[in-house]
Amino acid sequence: MKTDDLIRALAADSAPQRAPRVTAALALGLATVIAAAVFFAALGPRPDIDNAAQTIRFLFKFVVTLALGVSAFGVLFRLSIPGASSEHALRLLLIAPVLLAGGVLLELAVTPRTSWEPRLVGTNSMLCMTFIPLIAIGPLIAFLGFLRTTAPTRPMLGGAIAGLVAGGLAATFYAAHCPDDSPLFVAVWYSLAIATLALAGALIGRRCLRW
Amino acid sequence: MVEDTESRLAGLLRQAIAGDETAYSEFLRRAATFVRAVARRKLGTRAETDAEDIVQETLLAVHLKRHTWRSDQPVLPWLGAITRYKMIDGFRRRGRRIDVDIDDYADIIASPQSETASEKDIRFALDSLAPGQRKVVSAIAIEGRSTQDLAVELGVTETAVRVALHRGLAAIAAKFGPDKS
């Protein structure tokens, strides 16, 4: 086919397309519903959640996971548009790690050295490592699906960020079940679980997000 | 010069999105000129066939991803980013690695060029399409038929013709796009 022929065919094709912001909103809605469904079916909130909600450590978990989810979602959207600068948005990704680092330092300052290890090890780190990824699978697919409908020029990075958004969302739900509230626990196990998702997203992105 | 090209291209694409087929053809022709200039600069003028491959791959990508342009944003950085992506992808598939730097739009747009390659038959073959899609795509692309006209001839609705066209183009993009390995 000649280029002019191709142009004729393209011009005649007026199939409607959905704006990325609409698709992004749909993906976020779908991801939240799936994460909530898996969370309530498999775990549910911890029995003492009313008391826990009075404690700063419990609430701080949500501050960190939501900061990560929201900032990563912003980056995800920027990465879906060719030519949109994502450098500023990428810097916002530092908010969650910086908050968490602050929490860790405070924890180290106010708790005795002998309690650090039990706080870090927690009561059930394997549950955390299992359920954050499990809750995140559906959302990860939804966010990767969003990227496939758009035009990410950095497929691996896009996939990794999709993993961070899914991880942040899943961790926000999981935090309501998790009996371990110390920032030391969150910094190690939540980070590890979410990093696994980012890695999985990057690997899938390299294969499936090219266009 | 750059501002002129920018506002002219953005205007055409805005009209195109509002349903103006003529404006869209003109936009695609100008986009092709831009991509061809970038590709030839990278490849040298002897590799005209390769350059035209990249032009076609990029146009198809621009078309299938045109909804990612926001009408309140400049169009050249968007087009430049897609061109850069498709060029790197095209080179990767041909076993080469390159850097594509498309910062100087004015320079690229100002460079003179011949249009000969667009008259050559190249990469995008229709043979791989299902018979119905092939018939529709080739009638519209090569014979220049309208969808309306073609619907009457084939005894189907115009919507069916449009669907076959869209699916045919998407199939070409999938076949000639990134290899899945």
Interface residues (C-beta under 8 A of the other chain):
Chain A: M1 K2 T3 D4 D5 L6 I7 R8 A9 L10 A11 A12 D13 S14 A15 Q17 R18 A19 P20 S80 I81 P82 G83 A84 T150 A151 T153 R207 R210 W211
Chain B: G19 E21 T22 Y24 S25 L28 R29 A32 E52 V55 Q56 L59 L60 A61 H63 L64 K65 R66 H67 T68 R70 Q73 P77 W78 L79 G80 A81 I82 R84 Y85 D89 A117 S118 E119 K120 D121 I122 F124 A125 L126 V137 I140 A141 I142 G144 S146 T147 R162 V163 L165 H166 G168 L169 A173 G177 P178 K180
